[in-house]
């Protein structure tokens, strides 16, 4: 947190120019700002992120600026369409670039899906678990034509689900961010201990 403000990084996991995922991430971002959070949105349509290559990505010009944004975030709000029951390659590519930066942070997932996005949310949880991150105990899924029209969220059900998620991001995100900071600045055992030496 910076100056007591929860730092949220929203990630649009779609390269579609008219992406409903983008609309929902932006809707949630505005609501989070209204609750006093600081929100940054990474949108690969406007910020090209080349395919991850472990031999070259870490030294590429685009890496360090994005790495700073990820490192400063307390919460990652991840949006993706459901492609064959899986996360989009766009979101996977973003996630592949980082791992230590996710440790001790909160992941929240929104999925554009006709099948409730359950397998997609589970895959994001697997990434979080492998990177020692936390996740909300649920994801928010929506149907593009039914829930989002002409660039806005129109479904009352989706609005209520997003309101719940935004509330939980702010409250549980603050708890985890505070504990993460305490763990980094203490000598107590815990999974954040290995990150102290890197400070």
Steps between C-alpha positions, in 0.01 A plus 500: 500500500615855427382776735245258639344436158457147374678463165303298245629397159225400257605282208295477180566151367364564153630650177147554365448866420139470621573272792225456760776392740646850471160657574453294816855567623446873444165483684666335799794742485269802526321344797832430674609861452173614657588287805835675535729254320770598254440313174731444204379303196727309266333469160706312238308663216669829583811352663640221286653217703708265282477128554699400808845368421716414803814565294411859411193635679674600825741727315244641254408869522137428586574274796631727775221764483232231515687310770496812720122528456448136595738523795321806641153342477334351809222337298480367144157516340530258209250498215485238227264349246437128534679335208428125486467490878834673549648844556579705193853489361510875561451463875728196517773698326470777760514251787799319348712816530484503881489279808684642802312826452174314576607355835268588790262699279133453421367382163142567393358359177230605256420270208292554187346156461187314395602215730543692830877515455564247777796327336649837408476625858655174621794549264562851635488354852764246396727781380442688825579193708821432308607862552406508872214744440150505649172494309145600577294186567289571190524650155249717315384369163270664249354449154597759247173553316275467803697698759694761302350707219620806311803542721332483841403241758121468475427194714391574857626156603846572362501845658425346841769233456754766405394713795567202728838434337606863525406505869699181563800619300523815705450338840689173463760667281576745780529221756741302283703806398545603862601150606737468205675823602526387861645165394757666274611728783516237773714203591205266542478177300262487206496466125592868453829444684694406187417838347666699778848453360387651169396826664 
